[in-house]
Amino acid sequence: MTRARGRPPLPEGHARRATIALRATAELRTRLGEAALASGRSLSQEAELRLENSFRDDEILAILARIEARLDGHLALPEETAAAIQDLDA
């Protein structure tokens, strides 16, 4: 019988990070590796950070969309003012 290599796994629910298997193109792998090297992070850390940022960006875009919906119509210039601005540009 062969011995398992490496450290034994932590009990369920005690791991600091979950494992995610991911397939990516060679180009994406290269770009991610270059970004990790430039930032001083590991490949896994860089991938995790970029995924977290994508969710944060989604949340920010949703907030901005709600703000835009609330402001819709409130910031519109009266027709006379818009026409006057166009005249100045001419």
PyMOL Python script that loads the backbone (N, CA, C, O; Angstrom):
from pymol import cmd

cmd.read_pdbstr("""\
ATOM      1  N   MET A   1       0.840  -1.182   0.000  1.00  0.00           N
ATOM      2  CA  MET A   1       0.000   0.000   0.000  1.00  0.00           C
ATOM      3  C   MET A   1       0.886   1.246   0.000  1.00  0.00           C
ATOM      4  O   MET A   1       1.853   1.319   0.758  1.00  0.00           O
ATOM      5  N   THR A   2       0.559   2.226  -0.847  1.00  0.00           N
ATOM      6  CA  THR A   2       1.360   3.442  -0.910  1.00  0.00           C
ATOM      7  C   THR A   2       0.788   4.498   0.021  1.00  0.00           C
ATOM      8  O   THR A   2      -0.420   4.578   0.242  1.00  0.00           O
ATOM      9  N   ARG A   3       1.677   5.288   0.549  1.00  0.00           N
ATOM     10  CA  ARG A   3       1.269   6.371   1.438  1.00  0.00           C
ATOM     11  C   ARG A   3       0.818   7.579   0.632  1.00  0.00           C
ATOM     12  O   ARG A   3       1.383   7.879  -0.420  1.00  0.00           O
ATOM     13  N   ALA A   4      -0.195   8.267   1.125  1.00  0.00           N
ATOM     14  CA  ALA A   4      -0.645   9.492   0.468  1.00  0.00           C
ATOM     15  C   ALA A   4       0.440  10.549   0.624  1.00  0.00           C
ATOM     16  O   ALA A   4       1.080  10.645   1.671  1.00  0.00           O
ATOM     17  N   ARG A   5       0.637  11.329  -0.408  1.00  0.00           N
ATOM     18  CA  ARG A   5       1.648  12.372  -0.369  1.00  0.00           C
ATOM     19  C   ARG A   5       1.034  13.679   0.106  1.00  0.00           C
ATOM     20  O   ARG A   5      -0.163  13.916  -0.061  1.00  0.00           O
ATOM     21  N   GLY A   6       1.858  14.511   0.692  1.00  0.00           N
ATOM     22  CA  GLY A   6       1.412  15.831   1.102  1.00  0.00           C
ATOM     23  C   GLY A   6       0.714  15.822   2.445  1.00  0.00           C
ATOM     24  O   GLY A   6       0.600  14.798   3.119  1.00  0.00           O
ATOM     25  N   ARG A   7       0.263  16.982   2.796  1.00  0.00           N
ATOM     26  CA  ARG A   7      -0.406  17.147   4.089  1.00  0.00           C
ATOM     27  C   ARG A   7      -1.821  16.579   3.996  1.00  0.00           C
ATOM     28  O   ARG A   7      -2.447  16.655   2.939  1.00  0.00           O
ATOM     29  N   PRO A   8      -2.327  16.016   5.083  1.00  0.00           N
ATOM     30  CA  PRO A   8      -3.697  15.489   5.042  1.00  0.00           C
ATOM     31  C   PRO A   8      -4.701  16.633   4.900  1.00  0.00           C
ATOM     32  O   PRO A   8      -4.460  17.730   5.403  1.00  0.00           O
ATOM     33  N   PRO A   9      -5.810  16.390   4.227  1.00  0.00           N
ATOM     34  CA  PRO A   9      -6.802  17.451   4.046  1.00  0.00           C
ATOM     35  C   PRO A   9      -7.436  17.855   5.368  1.00  0.00           C
ATOM     36  O   PRO A   9      -7.567  17.044   6.285  1.00  0.00           O
ATOM     37  N   LEU A  10      -7.824  19.116   5.450  1.00  0.00           N
ATOM     38  CA  LEU A  10      -8.514  19.596   6.638  1.00  0.00           C
ATOM     39  C   LEU A  10      -9.926  19.020   6.680  1.00  0.00           C
ATOM     40  O   LEU A  10     -10.480  18.674   5.637  1.00  0.00           O
ATOM     41  N   PRO A  11     -10.511  18.912   7.863  1.00  0.00           N
ATOM     42  CA  PRO A  11     -11.892  18.412   7.950  1.00  0.00           C
ATOM     43  C   PRO A  11     -12.846  19.315   7.172  1.00  0.00           C
ATOM     44  O   PRO A  11     -12.572  20.498   6.971  1.00  0.00           O
ATOM     45  N   GLU A  12     -13.945  18.756   6.748  1.00  0.00           N
ATOM     46  CA  GLU A  12     -14.974  19.491   6.000  1.00  0.00           C
ATOM     47  C   GLU A  12     -15.342  20.784   6.724  1.00  0.00           C
ATOM     48  O   GLU A  12     -15.609  20.771   7.926  1.00  0.00           O
ATOM     49  N   GLY A  13     -15.357  21.890   6.002  1.00  0.00           N
ATOM     50  CA  GLY A  13     -15.737  23.178   6.571  1.00  0.00           C
ATOM     51  C   GLY A  13     -14.595  23.927   7.237  1.00  0.00           C
ATOM     52  O   GLY A  13     -14.793  25.050   7.701  1.00  0.00           O
ATOM     53  N   HIS A  14     -13.411  23.342   7.298  1.00  0.00           N
ATOM     54  CA  HIS A  14     -12.283  23.998   7.945  1.00  0.00           C
ATOM     55  C   HIS A  14     -11.262  24.536   6.946  1.00  0.00           C
ATOM     56  O   HIS A  14     -10.347  25.268   7.326  1.00  0.00           O
ATOM     57  N   ALA A  15     -11.409  24.187   5.702  1.00  0.00           N
ATOM     58  CA  ALA A  15     -10.461  24.658   4.698  1.00  0.00           C
ATOM     59  C   ALA A  15     -10.585  26.170   4.516  1.00  0.00           C
ATOM     60  O   ALA A  15     -11.687  26.717   4.544  1.00  0.00           O
ATOM     61  N   ARG A  16      -9.461  26.832   4.330  1.00  0.00           N
ATOM     62  CA  ARG A  16      -9.484  28.274   4.131  1.00  0.00           C
ATOM     63  C   ARG A  16      -9.967  28.629   2.731  1.00  0.00           C
ATOM     64  O   ARG A  16     -10.577  29.680   2.533  1.00  0.00           O
ATOM     65  N   ARG A  17      -9.705  27.784   1.783  1.00  0.00           N
ATOM     66  CA  ARG A  17     -10.086  28.029   0.398  1.00  0.00           C
ATOM     67  C   ARG A  17     -10.728  26.772  -0.192  1.00  0.00           C
ATOM     68  O   ARG A  17     -10.360  25.648   0.148  1.00  0.00           O
ATOM     69  N   ALA A  18     -11.682  26.989  -1.070  1.00  0.00           N
ATOM     70  CA  ALA A  18     -12.274  25.871  -1.807  1.00  0.00           C
ATOM     71  C   ALA A  18     -11.491  25.703  -3.107  1.00  0.00           C
ATOM     72  O   ALA A  18     -10.958  26.670  -3.652  1.00  0.00           O
ATOM     73  N   THR A  19     -11.429  24.492  -3.586  1.00  0.00           N
ATOM     74  CA  THR A  19     -10.733  24.213  -4.836  1.00  0.00           C
ATOM     75  C   THR A  19     -11.708  24.345  -5.995  1.00  0.00           C
ATOM     76  O   THR A  19     -12.824  23.827  -5.950  1.00  0.00           O
ATOM     77  N   ILE A  20     -11.272  25.039  -7.024  1.00  0.00           N
ATOM     78  CA  ILE A  20     -12.065  25.187  -8.248  1.00  0.00           C
ATOM     79  C   ILE A  20     -11.195  24.731  -9.410  1.00  0.00           C
ATOM     80  O   ILE A  20     -10.111  25.273  -9.628  1.00  0.00           O
ATOM     81  N   ALA A  21     -11.659  23.754 -10.142  1.00  0.00           N
ATOM     82  CA  ALA A  21     -10.952  23.319 -11.347  1.00  0.00           C
ATOM     83  C   ALA A  21     -11.446  24.173 -12.503  1.00  0.00           C
ATOM     84  O   ALA A  21     -12.649  24.385 -12.651  1.00  0.00           O
ATOM     85  N   LEU A  22     -10.534  24.658 -13.314  1.00  0.00           N
ATOM     86  CA  LEU A  22     -10.888  25.596 -14.377  1.00  0.00           C
ATOM     87  C   LEU A  22     -10.083  25.294 -15.625  1.00  0.00           C
ATOM     88  O   LEU A  22      -8.868  25.102 -15.563  1.00  0.00           O
ATOM     89  N   ARG A  23     -10.752  25.254 -16.733  1.00  0.00           N
ATOM     90  CA  ARG A  23     -10.056  25.125 -18.012  1.00  0.00           C
ATOM     91  C   ARG A  23     -10.045  26.501 -18.666  1.00  0.00           C
ATOM     92  O   ARG A  23     -11.057  27.203 -18.684  1.00  0.00           O
ATOM     93  N   ALA A  24      -8.899  26.873 -19.199  1.00  0.00           N
ATOM     94  CA  ALA A  24      -8.756  28.181 -19.839  1.00  0.00           C
ATOM     95  C   ALA A  24      -7.892  28.027 -21.087  1.00  0.00           C
ATOM     96  O   ALA A  24      -7.167  27.045 -21.243  1.00  0.00           O
ATOM     97  N   THR A  25      -7.985  29.011 -21.963  1.00  0.00           N
ATOM     98  CA  THR A  25      -7.138  28.995 -23.147  1.00  0.00           C
ATOM     99  C   THR A  25      -5.693  29.255 -22.738  1.00  0.00           C
ATOM    100  O   THR A  25      -5.428  29.800 -21.667  1.00  0.00           O
ATOM    101  N   ALA A  26      -4.776  28.865 -23.592  1.00  0.00           N
ATOM    102  CA  ALA A  26      -3.364  29.110 -23.316  1.00  0.00           C
ATOM    103  C   ALA A  26      -3.101  30.615 -23.206  1.00  0.00           C
ATOM    104  O   ALA A  26      -2.296  31.049 -22.382  1.00  0.00           O
ATOM    105  N   GLU A  27      -3.775  31.395 -24.029  1.00  0.00           N
ATOM    106  CA  GLU A  27      -3.598  32.850 -23.997  1.00  0.00           C
ATOM    107  C   GLU A  27      -4.043  33.425 -22.650  1.00  0.00           C
ATOM    108  O   GLU A  27      -3.344  34.255 -22.069  1.00  0.00           O
ATOM    109  N   LEU A  28      -5.201  32.987 -22.156  1.00  0.00           N
ATOM    110  CA  LEU A  28      -5.679  33.475 -20.861  1.00  0.00           C
ATOM    111  C   LEU A  28      -4.740  33.041 -19.746  1.00  0.00           C
ATOM    112  O   LEU A  28      -4.455  33.824 -18.839  1.00  0.00           O
ATOM    113  N   ARG A  29      -4.263  31.822 -19.799  1.00  0.00           N
ATOM    114  CA  ARG A  29      -3.320  31.314 -18.798  1.00  0.00           C
ATOM    115  C   ARG A  29      -2.049  32.154 -18.799  1.00  0.00           C
ATOM    116  O   ARG A  29      -1.513  32.468 -17.736  1.00  0.00           O
ATOM    117  N   THR A  30      -1.568  32.516 -19.971  1.00  0.00           N
ATOM    118  CA  THR A  30      -0.366  33.339 -20.083  1.00  0.00           C
ATOM    119  C   THR A  30      -0.604  34.730 -19.514  1.00  0.00           C
ATOM    120  O   THR A  30       0.216  35.245 -18.754  1.00  0.00           O
ATOM    121  N   ARG A  31      -1.719  35.331 -19.880  1.00  0.00           N
ATOM    122  CA  ARG A  31      -2.042  36.674 -19.373  1.00  0.00           C
ATOM    123  C   ARG A  31      -2.184  36.675 -17.854  1.00  0.00           C
ATOM    124  O   ARG A  31      -1.697  37.580 -17.177  1.00  0.00           O
ATOM    125  N   LEU A  32      -2.844  35.670 -17.335  1.00  0.00           N
ATOM    126  CA  LEU A  32      -3.029  35.555 -15.888  1.00  0.00           C
ATOM    127  C   LEU A  32      -1.678  35.350 -15.197  1.00  0.00           C
ATOM    128  O   LEU A  32      -1.417  35.938 -14.147  1.00  0.00           O
ATOM    129  N   GLY A  33      -0.834  34.525 -15.783  1.00  0.00           N
ATOM    130  CA  GLY A  33       0.499  34.292 -15.231  1.00  0.00           C
ATOM    131  C   GLY A  33       1.350  35.547 -15.230  1.00  0.00           C
ATOM    132  O   GLY A  33       2.072  35.811 -14.268  1.00  0.00           O
ATOM    133  N   GLU A  34       1.270  36.323 -16.303  1.00  0.00           N
ATOM    134  CA  GLU A  34       2.023  37.580 -16.385  1.00  0.00           C
ATOM    135  C   GLU A  34       1.525  38.578 -15.341  1.00  0.00           C
ATOM    136  O   GLU A  34       2.319  39.264 -14.698  1.00  0.00           O
ATOM    137  N   ALA A  35       0.203  38.654 -15.180  1.00  0.00           N
ATOM    138  CA  ALA A  35      -0.373  39.563 -14.183  1.00  0.00           C
ATOM    139  C   ALA A  35       0.021  39.136 -12.777  1.00  0.00           C
ATOM    140  O   ALA A  35       0.317  39.980 -11.930  1.00  0.00           O
ATOM    141  N   ALA A  36       0.027  37.835 -12.525  1.00  0.00           N
ATOM    142  CA  ALA A  36       0.414  37.319 -11.207  1.00  0.00           C
ATOM    143  C   ALA A  36       1.875  37.650 -10.924  1.00  0.00           C
ATOM    144  O   ALA A  36       2.220  38.076  -9.822  1.00  0.00           O
ATOM    145  N   LEU A  37       2.712  37.457 -11.901  1.00  0.00           N
ATOM    146  CA  LEU A  37       4.132  37.747 -11.735  1.00  0.00           C
ATOM    147  C   LEU A  37       4.355  39.235 -11.458  1.00  0.00           C
ATOM    148  O   LEU A  37       5.130  39.597 -10.572  1.00  0.00           O
ATOM    149  N   ALA A  38       3.677  40.087 -12.213  1.00  0.00           N
ATOM    150  CA  ALA A  38       3.832  41.539 -12.047  1.00  0.00           C
ATOM    151  C   ALA A  38       3.327  42.016 -10.687  1.00  0.00           C
ATOM    152  O   ALA A  38       3.856  42.977 -10.130  1.00  0.00           O
ATOM    153  N   SER A  39       2.308  41.348 -10.155  1.00  0.00           N
ATOM    154  CA  SER A  39       1.717  41.790  -8.886  1.00  0.00           C
ATOM    155  C   SER A  39       2.346  41.116  -7.674  1.00  0.00           C
ATOM    156  O   SER A  39       2.110  41.527  -6.538  1.00  0.00           O
ATOM    157  N   GLY A  40       3.145  40.082  -7.916  1.00  0.00           N
ATOM    158  CA  GLY A  40       3.747  39.355  -6.803  1.00  0.00           C
ATOM    159  C   GLY A  40       2.800  38.356  -6.158  1.00  0.00           C
ATOM    160  O   GLY A  40       3.067  37.857  -5.064  1.00  0.00           O
ATOM    161  N   ARG A  41       1.687  38.062  -6.835  1.00  0.00           N
ATOM    162  CA  ARG A  41       0.736  37.083  -6.316  1.00  0.00           C
ATOM    163  C   ARG A  41       0.951  35.743  -7.009  1.00  0.00           C
ATOM    164  O   ARG A  41       1.568  35.668  -8.072  1.00  0.00           O
ATOM    165  N   SER A  42       0.433  34.695  -6.394  1.00  0.00           N
ATOM    166  CA  SER A  42       0.453  33.388  -7.047  1.00  0.00           C
ATOM    167  C   SER A  42      -0.620  33.393  -8.142  1.00  0.00           C
ATOM    168  O   SER A  42      -1.477  34.275  -8.178  1.00  0.00           O
ATOM    169  N   LEU A  43      -0.563  32.429  -9.004  1.00  0.00           N
ATOM    170  CA  LEU A  43      -1.557  32.310 -10.066  1.00  0.00           C
ATOM    171  C   LEU A  43      -2.959  32.173  -9.464  1.00  0.00           C
ATOM    172  O   LEU A  43      -3.907  32.794  -9.942  1.00  0.00           O
ATOM    173  N   SER A  44      -3.082  31.366  -8.424  1.00  0.00           N
ATOM    174  CA  SER A  44      -4.386  31.189  -7.767  1.00  0.00           C
ATOM    175  C   SER A  44      -4.870  32.479  -7.129  1.00  0.00           C
ATOM    176  O   SER A  44      -6.048  32.819  -7.232  1.00  0.00           O
ATOM    177  N   GLN A  45      -3.971  33.199  -6.471  1.00  0.00           N
ATOM    178  CA  GLN A  45      -4.352  34.463  -5.844  1.00  0.00           C
ATOM    179  C   GLN A  45      -4.805  35.484  -6.880  1.00  0.00           C
ATOM    180  O   GLN A  45      -5.773  36.213  -6.664  1.00  0.00           O
ATOM    181  N   GLU A  46      -4.103  35.531  -7.998  1.00  0.00           N
ATOM    182  CA  GLU A  46      -4.457  36.476  -9.061  1.00  0.00           C
ATOM    183  C   GLU A  46      -5.821  36.132  -9.652  1.00  0.00           C
ATOM    184  O   GLU A  46      -6.641  37.020  -9.888  1.00  0.00           O
ATOM    185  N   ALA A  47      -6.061  34.854  -9.890  1.00  0.00           N
ATOM    186  CA  ALA A  47      -7.353  34.428 -10.438  1.00  0.00           C
ATOM    187  C   ALA A  47      -8.478  34.731  -9.451  1.00  0.00           C
ATOM    188  O   ALA A  47      -9.542  35.204  -9.850  1.00  0.00           O
ATOM    189  N   GLU A  48      -8.249  34.461  -8.168  1.00  0.00           N
ATOM    190  CA  GLU A  48      -9.266  34.729  -7.151  1.00  0.00           C
ATOM    191  C   GLU A  48      -9.571  36.223  -7.071  1.00  0.00           C
ATOM    192  O   GLU A  48     -10.737  36.614  -7.020  1.00  0.00           O
ATOM    193  N   LEU A  49      -8.541  37.053  -7.059  1.00  0.00           N
ATOM    194  CA  LEU A  49      -8.731  38.495  -6.986  1.00  0.00           C
ATOM    195  C   LEU A  49      -9.528  39.009  -8.179  1.00  0.00           C
ATOM    196  O   LEU A  49     -10.436  39.826  -8.026  1.00  0.00           O
ATOM    197  N   ARG A  50      -9.181  38.527  -9.360  1.00  0.00           N
ATOM    198  CA  ARG A  50      -9.870  38.992 -10.561  1.00  0.00           C
ATOM    199  C   ARG A  50     -11.328  38.528 -10.595  1.00  0.00           C
ATOM    200  O   ARG A  50     -12.190  39.262 -11.079  1.00  0.00           O
ATOM    201  N   LEU A  51     -11.613  37.348 -10.102  1.00  0.00           N
ATOM    202  CA  LEU A  51     -13.000  36.893 -10.010  1.00  0.00           C
ATOM    203  C   LEU A  51     -13.773  37.728  -8.996  1.00  0.00           C
ATOM    204  O   LEU A  51     -14.904  38.137  -9.257  1.00  0.00           O
ATOM    205  N   GLU A  52     -13.166  37.978  -7.843  1.00  0.00           N
ATOM    206  CA  GLU A  52     -13.819  38.814  -6.838  1.00  0.00           C
ATOM    207  C   GLU A  52     -14.103  40.208  -7.400  1.00  0.00           C
ATOM    208  O   GLU A  52     -15.183  40.760  -7.188  1.00  0.00           O
ATOM    209  N   ASN A  53     -13.128  40.773  -8.117  1.00  0.00           N
ATOM    210  CA  ASN A  53     -13.315  42.099  -8.710  1.00  0.00           C
ATOM    211  C   ASN A  53     -14.436  42.115  -9.741  1.00  0.00           C
ATOM    212  O   ASN A  53     -15.148  43.111  -9.863  1.00  0.00           O
ATOM    213  N   SER A  54     -14.600  41.031 -10.480  1.00  0.00           N
ATOM    214  CA  SER A  54     -15.668  41.000 -11.480  1.00  0.00           C
ATOM    215  C   SER A  54     -17.039  41.037 -10.809  1.00  0.00           C
ATOM    216  O   SER A  54     -17.964  41.664 -11.326  1.00  0.00           O
ATOM    217  N   PHE A  55     -17.177  40.373  -9.667  1.00  0.00           N
ATOM    218  CA  PHE A  55     -18.442  40.431  -8.934  1.00  0.00           C
ATOM    219  C   PHE A  55     -18.655  41.815  -8.340  1.00  0.00           C
ATOM    220  O   PHE A  55     -19.773  42.332  -8.355  1.00  0.00           O
ATOM    221  N   ARG A  56     -17.590  42.421  -7.817  1.00  0.00           N
ATOM    222  CA  ARG A  56     -17.685  43.778  -7.281  1.00  0.00           C
ATOM    223  C   ARG A  56     -18.086  44.758  -8.386  1.00  0.00           C
ATOM    224  O   ARG A  56     -18.921  45.637  -8.173  1.00  0.00           O
ATOM    225  N   ASP A  57     -17.485  44.601  -9.563  1.00  0.00           N
ATOM    226  CA  ASP A  57     -17.828  45.476 -10.687  1.00  0.00           C
ATOM    227  C   ASP A  57     -19.288  45.319 -11.083  1.00  0.00           C
ATOM    228  O   ASP A  57     -19.955  46.305 -11.395  1.00  0.00           O
ATOM    229  N   ASP A  58     -19.796  44.080 -11.074  1.00  0.00           N
ATOM    230  CA  ASP A  58     -21.211  43.844 -11.372  1.00  0.00           C
ATOM    231  C   ASP A  58     -22.105  44.577 -10.380  1.00  0.00           C
ATOM    232  O   ASP A  58     -23.115  45.169 -10.761  1.00  0.00           O
ATOM    233  N   GLU A  59     -21.723  44.533  -9.099  1.00  0.00           N
ATOM    234  CA  GLU A  59     -22.505  45.216  -8.066  1.00  0.00           C
ATOM    235  C   GLU A  59     -22.473  46.730  -8.274  1.00  0.00           C
ATOM    236  O   GLU A  59     -23.494  47.400  -8.120  1.00  0.00           O
ATOM    237  N   ILE A  60     -21.315  47.262  -8.618  1.00  0.00           N
ATOM    238  CA  ILE A  60     -21.187  48.704  -8.858  1.00  0.00           C
ATOM    239  C   ILE A  60     -22.032  49.113 -10.052  1.00  0.00           C
ATOM    240  O   ILE A  60     -22.718  50.133  -9.995  1.00  0.00           O
ATOM    241  N   LEU A  61     -21.999  48.345 -11.125  1.00  0.00           N
ATOM    242  CA  LEU A  61     -22.800  48.657 -12.312  1.00  0.00           C
ATOM    243  C   LEU A  61     -24.296  48.625 -12.000  1.00  0.00           C
ATOM    244  O   LEU A  61     -25.058  49.444 -12.512  1.00  0.00           O
ATOM    245  N   ALA A  62     -24.711  47.682 -11.163  1.00  0.00           N
ATOM    246  CA  ALA A  62     -26.125  47.606 -10.772  1.00  0.00           C
ATOM    247  C   ALA A  62     -26.524  48.833  -9.964  1.00  0.00           C
ATOM    248  O   ALA A  62     -27.613  49.373 -10.157  1.00  0.00           O
ATOM    249  N   ILE A  63     -25.653  49.280  -9.059  1.00  0.00           N
ATOM    250  CA  ILE A  63     -25.933  50.488  -8.277  1.00  0.00           C
ATOM    251  C   ILE A  63     -26.016  51.701  -9.188  1.00  0.00           C
ATOM    252  O   ILE A  63     -26.922  52.522  -9.046  1.00  0.00           O
ATOM    253  N   LEU A  64     -25.088  51.823 -10.115  1.00  0.00           N
ATOM    254  CA  LEU A  64     -25.103  52.953 -11.048  1.00  0.00           C
ATOM    255  C   LEU A  64     -26.357  52.949 -11.918  1.00  0.00           C
ATOM    256  O   LEU A  64     -26.910  54.006 -12.220  1.00  0.00           O
ATOM    257  N   ALA A  65     -26.801  51.769 -12.318  1.00  0.00           N
ATOM    258  CA  ALA A  65     -28.027  51.674 -13.116  1.00  0.00           C
ATOM    259  C   ALA A  65     -29.235  52.148 -12.314  1.00  0.00           C
ATOM    260  O   ALA A  65     -30.111  52.829 -12.846  1.00  0.00           O
ATOM    261  N   ARG A  66     -29.278  51.781 -11.019  1.00  0.00           N
ATOM    262  CA  ARG A  66     -30.384  52.253 -10.170  1.00  0.00           C
ATOM    263  C   ARG A  66     -30.333  53.765  -9.988  1.00  0.00           C
ATOM    264  O   ARG A  66     -31.372  54.425  -9.999  1.00  0.00           O
ATOM    265  N   ILE A  67     -29.140  54.318  -9.821  1.00  0.00           N
ATOM    266  CA  ILE A  67     -29.000  55.770  -9.684  1.00  0.00           C
ATOM    267  C   ILE A  67     -29.432  56.458 -10.970  1.00  0.00           C
ATOM    268  O   ILE A  67     -30.156  57.453 -10.936  1.00  0.00           O
ATOM    269  N   GLU A  68     -28.988  55.929 -12.098  1.00  0.00           N
ATOM    270  CA  GLU A  68     -29.363  56.508 -13.392  1.00  0.00           C
ATOM    271  C   GLU A  68     -30.877  56.488 -13.584  1.00  0.00           C
ATOM    272  O   GLU A  68     -31.452  57.454 -14.085  1.00  0.00           O
ATOM    273  N   ALA A  69     -31.521  55.396 -13.189  1.00  0.00           N
ATOM    274  CA  ALA A  69     -32.977  55.287 -13.321  1.00  0.00           C
ATOM    275  C   ALA A  69     -33.679  56.331 -12.454  1.00  0.00           C
ATOM    276  O   ALA A  69     -34.687  56.906 -12.864  1.00  0.00           O
ATOM    277  N   ARG A  70     -33.148  56.572 -11.261  1.00  0.00           N
ATOM    278  CA  ARG A  70     -33.750  57.572 -10.370  1.00  0.00           C
ATOM    279  C   ARG A  70     -33.566  58.991 -10.907  1.00  0.00           C
ATOM    280  O   ARG A  70     -34.431  59.849 -10.729  1.00  0.00           O
ATOM    281  N   LEU A  71     -32.431  59.227 -11.566  1.00  0.00           N
ATOM    282  CA  LEU A  71     -32.138  60.564 -12.066  1.00  0.00           C
ATOM    283  C   LEU A  71     -32.750  60.836 -13.436  1.00  0.00           C
ATOM    284  O   LEU A  71     -32.815  61.983 -13.877  1.00  0.00           O
ATOM    285  N   ASP A  72     -33.195  59.781 -14.103  1.00  0.00           N
ATOM    286  CA  ASP A  72     -33.718  59.926 -15.464  1.00  0.00           C
ATOM    287  C   ASP A  72     -34.790  61.016 -15.502  1.00  0.00           C
ATOM    288  O   ASP A  72     -35.795  60.940 -14.795  1.00  0.00           O
ATOM    289  N   GLY A  73     -34.568  61.995 -16.308  1.00  0.00           N
ATOM    290  CA  GLY A  73     -35.521  63.081 -16.445  1.00  0.00           C
ATOM    291  C   GLY A  73     -35.254  64.259 -15.536  1.00  0.00           C
ATOM    292  O   GLY A  73     -35.674  65.377 -15.833  1.00  0.00           O
ATOM    293  N   HIS A  74     -34.561  64.028 -14.433  1.00  0.00           N
ATOM    294  CA  HIS A  74     -34.294  65.114 -13.500  1.00  0.00           C
ATOM    295  C   HIS A  74     -33.153  66.005 -13.962  1.00  0.00           C
ATOM    296  O   HIS A  74     -33.073  67.173 -13.582  1.00  0.00           O
ATOM    297  N   LEU A  75     -32.282  65.456 -14.772  1.00  0.00           N
ATOM    298  CA  LEU A  75     -31.120  66.225 -15.213  1.00  0.00           C
ATOM    299  C   LEU A  75     -31.253  66.721 -16.654  1.00  0.00           C
ATOM    300  O   LEU A  75     -30.330  67.336 -17.188  1.00  0.00           O
ATOM    301  N   ALA A  76     -32.369  66.461 -17.266  1.00  0.00           N
ATOM    302  CA  ALA A  76     -32.557  66.888 -18.652  1.00  0.00           C
ATOM    303  C   ALA A  76     -32.637  68.407 -18.703  1.00  0.00           C
ATOM    304  O   ALA A  76     -33.288  69.040 -17.872  1.00  0.00           O
ATOM    305  N   LEU A  77     -31.966  68.973 -19.689  1.00  0.00           N
ATOM    306  CA  LEU A  77     -32.001  70.421 -19.868  1.00  0.00           C
ATOM    307  C   LEU A  77     -33.292  70.826 -20.555  1.00  0.00           C
ATOM    308  O   LEU A  77     -33.787  70.104 -21.421  1.00  0.00           O
ATOM    309  N   PRO A  78     -33.842  71.967 -20.181  1.00  0.00           N
ATOM    310  CA  PRO A  78     -35.001  72.469 -20.923  1.00  0.00           C
ATOM    311  C   PRO A  78     -34.602  72.675 -22.380  1.00  0.00           C
ATOM    312  O   PRO A  78     -33.435  72.923 -22.682  1.00  0.00           O
ATOM    313  N   GLU A  79     -35.572  72.571 -23.275  1.00  0.00           N
ATOM    314  CA  GLU A  79     -35.284  72.680 -24.713  1.00  0.00           C
ATOM    315  C   GLU A  79     -34.594  73.989 -25.050  1.00  0.00           C
ATOM    316  O   GLU A  79     -33.693  74.016 -25.888  1.00  0.00           O
ATOM    317  N   GLU A  80     -35.006  75.076 -24.406  1.00  0.00           N
ATOM    318  CA  GLU A  80     -34.402  76.381 -24.717  1.00  0.00           C
ATOM    319  C   GLU A  80     -32.922  76.386 -24.359  1.00  0.00           C
ATOM    320  O   GLU A  80     -32.096  76.922 -25.099  1.00  0.00           O
ATOM    321  N   THR A  81     -32.594  75.785 -23.215  1.00  0.00           N
ATOM    322  CA  THR A  81     -31.197  75.767 -22.770  1.00  0.00           C
ATOM    323  C   THR A  81     -30.367  74.886 -23.708  1.00  0.00           C
ATOM    324  O   THR A  81     -29.254  75.254 -24.084  1.00  0.00           O
ATOM    325  N   ALA A  82     -30.899  73.744 -24.079  1.00  0.00           N
ATOM    326  CA  ALA A  82     -30.197  72.861 -24.996  1.00  0.00           C
ATOM    327  C   ALA A  82     -29.963  73.556 -26.331  1.00  0.00           C
ATOM    328  O   ALA A  82     -28.879  73.450 -26.904  1.00  0.00           O
ATOM    329  N   ALA A  83     -30.967  74.264 -26.827  1.00  0.00           N
ATOM    330  CA  ALA A  83     -30.835  74.986 -28.102  1.00  0.00           C
ATOM    331  C   ALA A  83     -29.788  76.080 -27.977  1.00  0.00           C
ATOM    332  O   ALA A  83     -28.996  76.285 -28.898  1.00  0.00           O
ATOM    333  N   ALA A  84     -29.771  76.787 -26.851  1.00  0.00           N
ATOM    334  CA  ALA A  84     -28.797  77.858 -26.643  1.00  0.00           C
ATOM    335  C   ALA A  84     -27.369  77.302 -26.610  1.00  0.00           C
ATOM    336  O   ALA A  84     -26.443  77.924 -27.131  1.00  0.00           O
ATOM    337  N   ILE A  85     -27.201  76.150 -26.007  1.00  0.00           N
ATOM    338  CA  ILE A  85     -25.878  75.529 -25.964  1.00  0.00           C
ATOM    339  C   ILE A  85     -25.441  75.129 -27.358  1.00  0.00           C
ATOM    340  O   ILE A  85     -24.279  75.311 -27.721  1.00  0.00           O
ATOM    341  N   GLN A  86     -26.365  74.583 -28.150  1.00  0.00           N
ATOM    342  CA  GLN A  86     -26.034  74.214 -29.529  1.00  0.00           C
ATOM    343  C   GLN A  86     -25.640  75.433 -30.347  1.00  0.00           C
ATOM    344  O   GLN A  86     -24.733  75.359 -31.176  1.00  0.00           O
ATOM    345  N   ASP A  87     -26.326  76.570 -30.118  1.00  0.00           N
ATOM    346  CA  ASP A  87     -25.992  77.806 -30.822  1.00  0.00           C
ATOM    347  C   ASP A  87     -24.588  78.261 -30.464  1.00  0.00           C
ATOM    348  O   ASP A  87     -23.869  78.761 -31.329  1.00  0.00           O
ATOM    349  N   LEU A  88     -24.183  78.101 -29.223  1.00  0.00           N
ATOM    350  CA  LEU A  88     -22.857  78.507 -28.793  1.00  0.00           C
ATOM    351  C   LEU A  88     -21.785  77.655 -29.452  1.00  0.00           C
ATOM    352  O   LEU A  88     -20.698  78.143 -29.763  1.00  0.00           O
ATOM    353  N   ASP A  89     -22.094  76.383 -29.662  1.00  0.00           N
ATOM    354  CA  ASP A  89     -21.132  75.467 -30.272  1.00  0.00           C
ATOM    355  C   ASP A  89     -20.961  75.721 -31.766  1.00  0.00           C
ATOM    356  O   ASP A  89     -19.939  75.352 -32.344  1.00  0.00           O
ATOM    357  N   ALA A  90     -21.953  76.346 -32.395  1.00  0.00           N
ATOM    358  CA  ALA A  90     -21.928  76.548 -33.850  1.00  0.00           C
ATOM    359  C   ALA A  90     -20.979  77.640 -34.253  1.00  0.00           C
ATOM    360  O   ALA A  90     -20.843  77.932 -35.441  1.00  0.00           O
TER     361      ALA A  90
END
""", "prot")
cmd.dss("prot")
cmd.show_as("cartoon", "prot")
cmd.util.cbc("prot")
cmd.orient("prot")
